[in-house]
Structures are given as structure tokens and as C-alpha cells.
Amino acid sequence: MKVDIENHVLELAEGDITEMDTDAIVNAANAQLVLGGGVAGAIRKKGGPEIQEQCDKAGPTFVGGAVITTGGNLKAKYVIHAVGPRMGEGNENEKLKNATLNSLKAADEYNLKSISFPAISTGIFGFPIQRCAEIMLKTSIDYLKGQTSLEMIVFCLFGQDSYQVFEDQLKKQISK
């Protein structure tokens, strides 16, 4: 699904974020910026060791923060490591909003045209996907209504169920 937000594209895609051909992909990172399992492990494996080497120099960072590194051998030139909240740590909605916003700001600092996000914090961090979709989409739509070099934001979702949650939420938000 693609929608136009003031001459910018917001797109939903189902698939593997490590295969995305945007300027940057976002890694749902931990505060230590250690690329362990899940998406981060796939990024490390496909992107090569220089991504972790740059993370080691840049980290740790804070929950809600974002750090940019090379994309190594990935199609994307950069990886933006966004630290989302763990459920139960408190103030999770604000922290997820900040992780999204700081990723978008990092893309703008590098004058990037396109970025792909996963559903941050919905894996082992236990954040509910419905709330994630609502927060990340609203933050992204609001961001595209301001001054930005970004032309396209893609949400690359793993599995049809996640895609459907984001599609339903996007339809709600654009009909307001």
C-alpha cells in the first residue's frame, strides 16, 4: 500500500528489511548496539562486520535514540540503529515515538531520500503491534508534513499479520 503525504510517499511492504533498496534501513537495536539475534543478527550477517565495528565505536546510546552506521554489504547505504522500549520499563509510547523521530532526523542529517522501518520493539521487547503501528505511522506522517529531505518512508513488515495491522492503522490515520 502506498499513500501520498504532501508530495512524499509512505509505503507499506511485507518482506525482509535487509533486502530493502532504500538509502537506509532501520535496525530495532538494543542500547548497547550489539547486533545479536533477530533482525539485528540478519543485518550483521548480510551486512558484514564493519556495521558492528561502527556500532562499537558509537554505542551505547539511550532508549529512544538512533545512531547511523554504514550499510556494509547491504543494498542500503546506511543502517540507522533505533533503540525502542521494552514493555514494562515505563513511558514506552514516548520512547517509541522518539526512536522513530530520531531515526527520521538522522536520515535528514545525511540528506537521505528514503528509509525503511521495521515494527520497532514488537519482537523480543514485547511492544504491542497495534500501538506500534499507531505511534510509528503518526510520527512519520507528521514528520513528512514538515521540512525534510526524505521523499519516501517504507514500513517493511515481517509477515502478513503485521502488514495487516499497519495497513488498517494507516487507513484510519489518512481518513482523519
VEXNUDREN-191965 format. One line per 4 residues: number of its first residue (from 0); their letters; for each residue x, y, z of N, C-alpha, C, O. Coordinates in pm, 1 decimal. Example, Ala and Ser with C-alpha at 12.3 -4.5 7.8 and 13.67 -1.06 7.14 Angstrom:
<rs>
0) as) 1319.0/-569.0/780.0/1230.0/-450.0/780.0/1320.0/-330.0/780.0/1423.6/-331.9/846.5 ~ 1285.0/-225.0/708.0/1367.0/-106.0/714.0/1290.0/3.0/787.0/1340.9/113.8/803.9;
</rs>
This chain:
<rs>
0) mkvd) 85.6/-118.3/0.0/0.0/0.0/0.0/89.4/123.5/0.0/186.0/131.6/75.8 ~ 55.6/220.1/-86.6/128.6/346.7/-93.0/30.2/461.3/-78.3/-78.7/459.5/-135.6 ~ 70.2/561.1/-0.5/-10.3/683.2/10.5/80.5/804.2/-8.3/200.7/799.3/17.7 ~ 19.2/912.3/-54.2/90.7/1038.5/-72.4/66.1/1125.8/50.2/-48.2/1148.2/90.2;
4) ienh) 174.2/1174.3/108.8/166.0/1266.1/222.3/240.2/1393.2/179.7/362.6/1401.2/190.4 ~ 165.4/1490.9/132.0/223.0/1618.8/89.6/346.3/1600.7/-0.3/454.8/1651.1/28.7 ~ 325.8/1527.8/-109.5/429.0/1501.9/-211.2/543.4/1413.0/-163.9/651.9/1414.6/-222.0 ~ 519.6/1336.8/-60.3/612.0/1233.9/-12.9/535.3/1101.8/-16.0/412.5/1100.7/-7.9;
8) vlel) 607.3/991.8/-27.7/544.4/860.3/-31.1/562.4/791.2/103.7/672.1/787.8/159.4 ~ 453.6/736.8/154.3/459.2/647.6/269.9/406.7/513.9/219.3/294.1/503.7/170.7 ~ 490.7/412.1/231.8/459.1/281.8/173.7/467.5/172.1/278.4/550.8/176.4/368.9 ~ 380.0/74.3/264.2/386.0/-47.0/345.8/428.1/-161.7/254.8/376.5/-176.8/144.1;
12) aegd) 522.3/-242.0/302.8/568.3/-358.0/227.1/583.0/-474.5/323.0/612.5/-455.7/441.0 ~ 562.4/-594.1/272.2/585.5/-714.1/351.9/714.1/-776.5/301.7/732.1/-792.1/180.9 ~ 805.0/-812.8/393.4/927.1/-876.1/347.9/1041.3/-867.4/446.4/1022.2/-848.7/566.6 ~ 1160.6/-881.6/391.6/1286.2/-885.0/466.1/1352.8/-749.0/455.2/1394.6/-708.9/346.5;
16) item) 1363.1/-678.1/565.9/1417.9/-542.2/563.6/1563.1/-539.3/514.0/1607.5/-438.0/459.9 ~ 1636.6/-648.3/531.9/1776.4/-649.9/485.9/1785.8/-648.2/333.5/1893.0/-623.6/278.3 ~ 1674.5/-674.2/265.2/1672.1/-672.4/118.9/1620.6/-540.5/61.7/1611.9/-524.8/-60.1 ~ 1586.8/-446.7/148.2/1529.7/-320.2/100.9/1637.4/-235.5/32.3/1752.9/-230.7/74.7;
20) dtda) 1594.3/-168.7/-75.7/1684.3/-88.5/-157.0/1664.8/60.6/-131.1/1674.0/141.5/-223.3 ~ 1637.8/96.8/-6.1/1626.3/237.3/31.8/1763.4/287.2/76.3/1854.2/207.1/98.3 ~ 1779.1/419.2/89.7/1908.6/475.1/131.0/1951.5/421.3/267.3/2069.8/397.1/291.2 ~ 1853.7/402.9/356.5/1882.5/349.8/490.0/1774.7/250.9/529.9/1659.2/262.2/488.8;
24) ivna) 1814.3/153.8/610.6/1717.7/67.8/679.0/1736.5/92.0/828.5/1844.9/128.8/874.0 ~ 1629.8/70.7/903.0/1635.6/89.7/1047.2/1643.9/-46.4/1114.7/1567.4/-138.1/1085.0 ~ 1739.0/-56.2/1206.2/1755.7/-174.5/1289.6/1690.5/-147.1/1424.1/1719.6/-45.3/1487.0 ~ 1603.3/-235.5/1469.1/1546.5/-225.3/1603.5/1654.5/-272.9/1700.3/1669.0/-392.5/1725.6;
28) anaq) 1729.1/-178.1/1753.1/1852.0/-206.8/1827.9/1830.0/-212.4/1978.4/1726.4/-171.0/2030.4 ~ 1932.0/-265.5/2046.6/1938.4/-253.8/2191.7/2031.1/-136.6/2224.5/2106.4/-91.3/2138.3 ~ 2026.1/-87.9/2347.2/2101.8/31.4/2384.3/2253.2/11.8/2373.3/2326.9/109.0/2357.0 ~ 2300.2/-113.2/2382.0/2443.4/-139.8/2370.5/2488.6/-144.9/2224.3/2608.4/-150.1/2196.1;
32) lvlg) 2392.4/-143.5/2131.8/2418.3/-151.9/1987.3/2492.1/-280.8/1950.0/2576.7/-282.3/1860.6 ~ 2457.9/-388.5/2020.6/2513.3/-519.9/1989.2/2415.9/-588.7/1894.5/2298.9/-608.3/1927.2 ~ 2465.5/-624.9/1777.5/2381.7/-689.9/1676.3/2374.2/-838.7/1706.4/2455.9/-917.1/1658.0 ~ 2275.5/-877.1/1786.7/2262.2/-1015.7/1831.6/2177.1/-1099.5/1738.6/2221.4/-1136.9/1630.0;
36) ggva) 2053.7/-1129.4/1781.2/1965.6/-1214.8/1701.7/1861.9/-1134.9/1625.8/1871.4/-1012.6/1616.2 ~ 1763.8/-1203.5/1572.4/1653.4/-1139.6/1501.6/1699.4/-1056.6/1383.2/1791.8/-1094.7/1311.4 ~ 1633.6/-941.8/1363.2/1667.1/-851.7/1252.3/1811.4/-804.3/1262.9/1883.2/-799.7/1163.0 ~ 1854.0/-769.1/1384.0/1991.2/-720.4/1403.5/2093.2/-826.3/1361.6/2194.8/-794.4/1299.9;
40) gair) 2065.7/-951.6/1395.3/2154.9/-1060.7/1355.5/2159.8/-1077.7/1204.7/2266.2/-1102.9/1148.1 ~ 2045.0/-1063.9/1139.8/2040.3/-1074.0/993.1/2115.8/-957.7/928.6/2183.0/-975.9/827.1 ~ 2104.9/-839.3/987.0/2178.6/-722.2/936.1/2329.0/-746.5/949.2/2404.8/-719.6/856.0 ~ 2371.8/-797.2/1064.6/2514.0/-825.6/1087.1/2564.1/-929.9/987.6/2670.8/-914.7/928.1;
44) kkgg) 2485.7/-1035.6/970.6/2526.0/-1145.9/883.1/2535.8/-1101.9/736.7/2634.4/-1132.1/669.4 ~ 2434.8/-1031.4/687.8/2434.0/-988.1/547.4/2519.5/-864.7/523.6/2578.2/-849.4/416.5 ~ 2527.0/-776.7/622.3/2597.6/-650.2/604.7/2746.7/-657.5/628.3/2821.5/-574.5/576.7 ~ 2791.5/-755.9/706.0/2933.2/-772.0/732.7/2976.1/-708.6/864.2/2898.8/-636.4/927.1;
48) peiq) 3100.1/-735.9/905.7/3149.2/-696.2/1037.7/3166.3/-545.6/1057.6/3167.8/-499.7/1171.9 ~ 3179.2/-467.9/951.2/3203.7/-324.9/970.7/3084.2/-253.9/1035.0/3102.0/-149.9/1098.5 ~ 2962.9/-308.1/1019.8/2847.4/-246.2/1084.7/2862.5/-256.7/1236.7/2843.9/-158.0/1308.0 ~ 2896.2/-376.4/1286.2/2915.8/-393.0/1430.1/3035.7/-311.6/1478.7/3032.0/-256.3/1588.6;
52) eqcd) 3141.7/-303.6/1398.3/3258.9/-224.0/1437.2/3220.7/-78.0/1458.3/3264.8/-15.6/1554.8 ~ 3138.4/-22.9/1368.0/3095.1/116.2/1384.1/3000.2/131.0/1503.3/3003.3/232.8/1572.4 ~ 2916.5/30.5/1527.6/2828.7/32.6/1645.0/2910.5/34.5/1773.6/2876.9/105.7/1868.2 ~ 3017.9/-43.9/1776.6/3103.7/-49.8/1895.6/3163.6/87.2/1926.3/3177.0/124.7/2042.8;
56) kagp) 3199.2/161.3/1822.8/3257.1/295.2/1841.7/3150.7/396.6/1882.4/3178.9/488.3/1959.6 ~ 3028.2/380.8/1831.0/2921.4/479.1/1854.3/2843.7/455.7/1983.5/2790.4/550.3/2041.6 ~ 2836.8/331.1/2028.6/2749.9/296.9/2141.6/2818.0/308.0/2274.7/2937.6/336.2/2281.9 ~ 2743.4/286.3/2379.9/2598.9/265.0/2381.8/2522.9/395.9/2360.5/2581.9/504.0/2359.9;
60) tfvg) 2391.8/384.4/2343.2/2305.0/501.2/2331.2/2183.3/480.2/2420.6/2175.1/380.7/2492.6 ~ 2089.2/573.6/2416.0/1974.5/570.5/2506.7/1849.5/515.1/2438.6/1839.2/514.9/2316.0 ~ 1755.3/468.3/2519.7/1627.1/421.7/2467.2/1555.8/543.0/2407.0/1536.9/645.2/2473.0 ~ 1517.0/529.2/2281.1/1457.4/640.3/2207.7/1557.6/707.1/2114.4/1520.5/790.8/2032.1;
64) gavi) 1684.9/669.8/2127.4/1789.9/727.9/2044.5/1809.4/652.1/1914.7/1754.1/543.9/1894.8 ~ 1889.2/711.2/1826.6/1920.0/648.7/1698.2/2062.6/684.2/1658.2/2105.1/798.9/1671.8 ~ 2135.8/585.1/1608.8/2275.1/600.4/1566.3/2285.4/549.0/1423.0/2227.9/445.2/1390.1 ~ 2358.0/620.5/1337.9/2370.0/579.8/1197.8/2508.8/520.8/1171.7/2610.1/573.0/1218.2;
68) ttgg) 2510.7/410.8/1096.3/2636.9/347.3/1055.7/2628.3/313.7/906.8/2525.2/332.5/842.3 ~ 2737.6/264.6/856.0/2740.8/214.7/719.2/2640.1/100.4/702.6/2598.0/38.6/800.4 ~ 2602.9/74.1/579.4/2520.4/-41.6/549.1/2604.1/-161.9/510.6/2550.8/-269.8/484.6 ~ 2736.5/-143.2/506.8/2824.6/-254.5/472.5/2788.3/-313.7/337.3/2782.7/-242.6/237.0;
72) nlka) 2763.9/-443.8/335.1/2732.5/-515.1/211.3/2582.8/-518.5/178.1/2541.9/-585.5/83.3 ~ 2501.6/-446.6/255.7/2357.5/-442.7/229.6/2328.5/-355.3/107.3/2414.2/-278.2/64.2 ~ 2208.6/-367.2/52.1/2165.7/-278.0/-56.4/2156.3/-134.4/-5.4/2190.5/-40.5/-77.3 ~ 2110.1/-117.3/117.9/2100.6/15.2/179.6/2240.8/65.9/211.7/2326.4/-10.0/257.2;
76) kyvi) 2263.3/194.2/187.8/2394.8/253.4/213.4/2421.3/269.5/363.7/2535.6/264.6/409.1 ~ 2311.6/289.1/440.1/2323.5/313.0/584.3/2227.8/223.8/663.1/2125.1/178.4/612.7 ~ 2266.0/200.5/789.2/2176.1/138.9/886.8/2159.6/239.7/1000.0/2257.6/290.3/1054.6 ~ 2035.3/267.7/1033.9/2005.9/354.1/1147.9/1959.2/262.0/1260.0/1857.9/193.2/1247.9;
80) havg) 2034.2/262.1/1367.9/2007.8/173.7/1481.4/1921.5/250.3/1581.5/1971.2/337.8/1652.5 ~ 1792.4/217.6/1587.1/1696.9/286.4/1674.0/1666.1/198.5/1794.0/1632.3/81.0/1779.6 ~ 1678.1/256.3/1911.7/1655.4/180.2/2034.2/1513.2/203.8/2082.7/1480.2/310.6/2134.2 ~ 1430.3/102.4/2065.3/1292.0/109.6/2110.8/1280.7/60.4/2254.6/1374.8/3.6/2309.9;
84) prmg) 1164.3/83.1/2313.7/1143.4/44.7/2454.4/1110.6/-103.0/2472.3/1058.3/-169.0/2382.6 ~ 1142.8/-151.6/2590.1/1097.1/-284.2/2633.5/967.0/-261.2/2709.1/956.6/-166.8/2787.4 ~ 868.0/-346.6/2686.4/741.5/-333.6/2760.4/768.1/-349.1/2909.2/841.5/-437.8/2952.8 ~ 706.2/-260.2/2985.8/718.6/-266.0/3130.5/823.0/-172.8/3187.0/833.1/-159.4/3309.0;
88) egne) 902.4/-106.9/3101.3/1006.7/-18.3/3155.2/953.7/121.5/3185.1/1021.5/201.1/3250.1 ~ 832.5/151.8/3137.7/772.1/282.3/3163.5/789.5/378.8/3047.0/891.3/376.8/2977.7 ~ 689.1/462.9/3026.5/690.6/567.3/2923.2/721.8/512.1/2783.3/787.6/577.7/2702.6 ~ 673.0/389.8/2756.3/707.4/321.7/2631.1/659.0/394.8/2506.2/730.9/399.3/2406.3;
92) nekl) 538.2/452.5/2509.8/486.2/520.6/2390.8/577.1/636.1/2349.1/609.9/651.1/2231.4 ~ 617.0/716.7/2445.9/704.8/831.3/2417.2/841.2/784.8/2366.8/898.4/845.5/2276.2 ~ 892.4/678.5/2424.6/1022.8/625.4/2382.3/1017.4/572.4/2239.3/1112.1/591.2/2163.0 ~ 907.0/506.0/2202.0/893.8/457.0/2064.4/880.8/574.3/1967.2/940.3/573.3/1859.5;
96) knat) 803.3/674.3/2005.5/791.2/794.6/1921.5/929.3/856.7/1900.3/963.8/893.8/1788.1 ~ 1007.9/868.4/2006.8/1141.4/927.9/1996.2/1235.2/844.0/1910.0/1314.7/899.3/1834.0 ~ 1227.1/711.6/1920.7/1310.9/624.7/1837.6/1278.5/645.7/1689.7/1368.4/648.5/1605.7 ~ 1150.9/660.2/1658.9/1107.4/684.9/1521.2/1154.1/821.9/1474.8/1213.9/835.3/1368.1;
100) lnsl) 1126.4/923.3/1555.6/1162.3/1061.4/1521.7/1313.7/1078.9/1507.7/1359.7/1144.2/1414.1 ~ 1390.3/1022.0/1598.6/1535.7/1035.3/1591.5/1593.8/962.7/1470.4/1696.7/1004.2/1417.1 ~ 1529.4/855.4/1426.8/1571.1/786.5/1303.8/1547.0/876.5/1182.9/1632.4/887.4/1094.9 ~ 1431.0/940.4/1179.0/1398.1/1030.5/1068.0/1493.4/1150.0/1065.6/1537.7/1192.7/959.0;
104) kaad) 1524.4/1203.1/1183.0/1618.7/1315.6/1191.0/1758.8/1273.6/1145.6/1827.7/1350.5/1078.6 ~ 1801.2/1152.8/1181.6/1932.5/1102.8/1137.2/1935.9/1092.8/984.8/2036.0/1127.8/922.4 ~ 1827.5/1045.6/925.4/1819.4/1038.0/778.5/1831.9/1177.0/717.5/1901.7/1195.0/617.7 ~ 1765.2/1274.3/776.3/1774.3/1411.7/726.1/1914.6/1470.3/743.0/1962.1/1544.3/656.8;
108) eynl) 1980.2/1437.4/853.2/2117.5/1487.3/874.7/2210.7/1439.7/763.7/2306.6/1508.9/729.6 ~ 2183.7/1323.7/707.7/2264.8/1268.7/598.5/2202.1/1296.6/461.0/2248.4/1245.5/359.0 ~ 2096.6/1378.0/460.4/2028.9/1418.2/336.5/1978.8/1298.4/255.3/1984.0/1298.9/132.3 ~ 1930.3/1196.0/326.0/1881.6/1075.9/259.6/1743.2/1099.5/200.4/1667.6/1184.5/247.6;
112) ksis) 1711.4/1023.7/97.3/1583.2/1037.1/27.9/1483.3/929.0/69.0/1362.5/948.1/55.4 ~ 1533.2/814.9/119.3/1441.8/705.0/151.6/1492.6/625.6/271.3/1612.8/612.7/294.0 ~ 1396.7/572.8/346.9/1426.5/497.4/468.6/1323.1/386.5/485.4/1205.7/405.6/453.6 ~ 1366.1/271.2/535.0/1275.9/159.8/565.0/1281.2/127.9/713.6/1388.9/112.1/770.9;
116) fpai) 1164.6/118.7/775.1/1149.6/85.5/915.8/1092.3/-54.6/933.7/1010.7/-99.0/853.0 ~ 1134.6/-124.9/1039.6/1060.8/-242.8/1084.6/958.4/-197.1/1188.9/949.1/-77.9/1218.1 ~ 883.5/-288.4/1243.8/792.6/-258.7/1355.0/876.4/-264.3/1483.0/887.8/-369.4/1546.2 ~ 934.1/-151.6/1519.9/1030.1/-143.2/1631.3/966.8/-190.2/1762.8/853.3/-154.8/1795.0;
120) stgi) 1042.0/-269.7/1836.7/1009.7/-317.3/1972.4/901.5/-423.9/1979.6/863.7/-464.7/2089.4 ~ 850.0/-470.6/1864.7/740.2/-568.1/1869.1/787.7/-712.6/1878.3/705.8/-803.3/1893.0 ~ 916.6/-735.4/1870.2/969.8/-870.4/1883.2/994.0/-904.9/2028.4/901.1/-906.0/2109.1 ~ 1118.9/-933.2/2061.7/1151.0/-975.6/2198.7/1128.0/-865.6/2302.7/1122.6/-894.9/2422.2;
124) fgfp) 1114.5/-739.3/2259.7/1087.4/-630.6/2354.6/939.6/-625.5/2394.8/903.3/-553.9/2488.1 ~ 853.4/-702.0/2324.1/716.0/-722.7/2366.8/617.9/-607.8/2348.7/511.3/-608.8/2410.1 ~ 650.6/-509.0/2266.4/559.9/-395.7/2246.1/442.5/-439.9/2158.4/464.0/-505.1/2056.2 ~ 318.9/-405.8/2196.1/202.6/-447.5/2116.4/204.5/-386.5/1975.5/223.1/-265.8/1960.3;
128) iqrc) 185.7/-468.5/1875.0/197.0/-422.1/1736.4/94.2/-314.9/1702.0/123.7/-224.5/1623.9 ~ -26.5/-323.5/1759.3/-128.9/-221.1/1731.5/-79.4/-83.2/1774.3/-88.5/12.9/1697.9 ~ -27.3/-73.8/1896.3/24.8/53.8/1947.3/145.8/98.4/1867.1/162.0/217.4/1839.8 ~ 230.5/4.4/1829.4/348.3/35.3/1749.3/306.2/99.5/1616.7/359.6/203.6/1578.3;
132) aeim) 211.1/37.6/1547.4/165.3/89.5/1418.4/108.8/230.2/1434.4/139.5/319.3/1355.1 ~ 27.2/249.8/1535.9/-34.2/380.9/1558.7/72.0/488.5/1582.2/67.1/595.4/1521.4 ~ 166.5/460.3/1669.1/269.0/559.0/1705.9/365.3/585.2/1590.2/391.5/700.5/1555.9 ~ 417.4/479.2/1530.6/518.0/497.7/1425.4/458.1/563.3/1300.7/522.1/648.5/1239.0;
136) lkts) 336.7/524.5/1263.5/274.5/585.7/1145.6/241.0/732.6/1170.5/267.2/816.9/1084.7 ~ 183.7/764.4/1285.9/150.0/903.9/1316.1/275.3/989.9/1318.1/276.3/1099.6/1262.2 ~ 380.7/941.3/1381.7/506.6/1016.5/1388.3/562.2/1040.4/1247.8/609.0/1150.0/1217.0 ~ 557.0/938.7/1163.8/609.8/950.1/1027.8/525.9/1044.0/941.2/580.5/1125.2/866.5;
140) idyl) 394.3/1032.9/951.1/305.5/1120.9/874.6/327.1/1266.3/915.9/338.5/1354.1/830.3 ~ 332.9/1291.9/1046.3/357.0/1428.0/1094.8/491.9/1479.5/1045.3/504.1/1596.2/1007.9 ~ 592.9/1393.1/1045.0/726.9/1432.8/1001.2/726.5/1471.3/853.3/789.8/1569.6/814.8 ~ 656.7/1395.5/771.3/651.7/1423.7/627.8/577.1/1553.1/596.3/591.2/1607.5/486.8;
144) kgqt) 499.4/1601.8/689.8/426.8/1728.9/670.5/516.1/1849.5/700.1/476.5/1963.5/675.8 ~ 636.5/1824.5/752.6/730.1/1932.9/783.0/840.8/1939.0/678.7/829.1/1879.8/571.4 ~ 948.0/2010.6/710.2/1063.6/2022.6/621.1/1149.1/1897.0/632.5/1196.5/1863.6/741.1 ~ 1168.7/1827.7/521.4/1250.1/1706.6/521.7/1305.6/1679.7/382.7/1242.7/1712.3/282.0;
148) slem) 1424.3/1619.7/378.3/1482.7/1576.9/250.6/1425.7/1441.5/208.5/1441.0/1400.3/93.5 ~ 1360.3/1372.6/301.6/1304.8/1240.6/271.7/1192.8/1249.5/169.1/1103.7/1333.8/179.0 ~ 1199.3/1161.8/71.8/1093.9/1152.1/-29.0/1004.5/1031.7/-3.8/888.8/1028.5/-46.0 ~ 1060.8/930.5/67.1/985.7/806.8/87.7/1021.0/743.0/222.1/1137.6/730.1/259.2;
152) ivfc) 915.5/703.8/293.3/929.4/623.3/414.8/856.1/493.0/388.3/738.9/492.8/350.6 ~ 926.8/381.2/408.6/868.6/249.3/389.5/865.7/177.5/524.4/962.7/181.5/600.1 ~ 754.6/112.7/553.0/747.9/22.7/667.4/753.4/-117.0/610.1/658.4/-163.2/546.9 ~ 865.9/-184.6/632.4/887.1/-320.5/582.4/852.2/-415.8/695.8/923.8/-425.3/795.5;
156) lfgq) 741.5/-485.6/678.8/683.8/-564.9/786.7/701.7/-712.9/760.9/686.5/-760.5/648.5 ~ 734.4/-784.5/866.9/760.5/-927.1/856.9/631.8/-1003.8/881.0/583.8/-1012.2/994.0 ~ 576.5/-1059.6/774.7/456.7/-1141.7/786.1/328.9/-1065.9/755.0/318.4/-945.4/777.8 ~ 232.3/-1139.4/702.4/104.3/-1081.2/661.9/27.6/-1022.1/780.0/-39.5/-920.1/764.2;
160) dsyq) 36.0/-1083.8/897.5/-37.1/-1032.7/1013.6/10.6/-892.4/1051.1/-71.0/-803.2/1074.6 ~ 141.5/-872.8/1056.7/197.3/-741.0/1088.8/160.2/-639.1/981.6/123.7/-525.5/1011.7 ~ 170.4/-682.0/856.2/133.7/-593.4/745.6/-11.7/-547.3/759.9/-42.0/-429.2/743.0 ~ -99.9/-640.5/790.8/-242.1/-608.1/801.7/-268.8/-507.3/912.7/-350.4/-416.8/895.4;
164) vfed) -201.4/-521.5/1026.0/-217.5/-427.2/1137.4/-176.7/-287.3/1092.1/-247.4/-190.1/1118.9 ~ -63.5/-276.8/1023.9/-15.8/-145.7/977.2/-108.6/-89.8/868.9/-136.0/30.2/866.9 ~ -156.6/-175.3/779.6/-247.1/-127.6/674.3/-376.8/-73.0/734.8/-423.5/33.8/695.2 ~ -434.4/-145.3/829.6/-557.6/-98.9/894.6/-534.5/35.5/965.3/-617.2/126.2/956.4;
168) qlkk) -423.0/46.5/1034.3/-392.1/169.9/1105.7/-365.6/285.7/1009.1/-408.4/398.2/1035.0 ~ -297.0/260.0/900.3/-269.2/365.3/802.4/-399.5/415.3/740.6/-417.1/535.7/722.1 ~ -490.6/324.2/708.9/-620.4/364.2/653.4/-695.7/453.4/752.8/-757.9/551.7/712.5 ~ -690.3/419.8/882.2/-754.5/503.4/985.4/-692.9/642.6/988.3/-763.8/743.1/993.0;
172) qisk) -560.0/647.1/985.4/-492.6/775.9/1001.6/-508.9/867.4/881.2/-517.8/989.1/897.3 ~ -512.9/811.8/761.8/-526.6/900.0/645.2/-671.4/940.6/620.4/-697.2/1031.7/541.8 ~ -766.2/874.2/686.1/-906.5/911.0/667.6/-950.3/1018.9/767.8/-1063.4/1067.2/761.7 ~ -860.7/1056.2/859.7/-896.0/1158.5/962.0/-905.3/1295.8/900.5/-933.7/1393.0/970.6;
</rs>
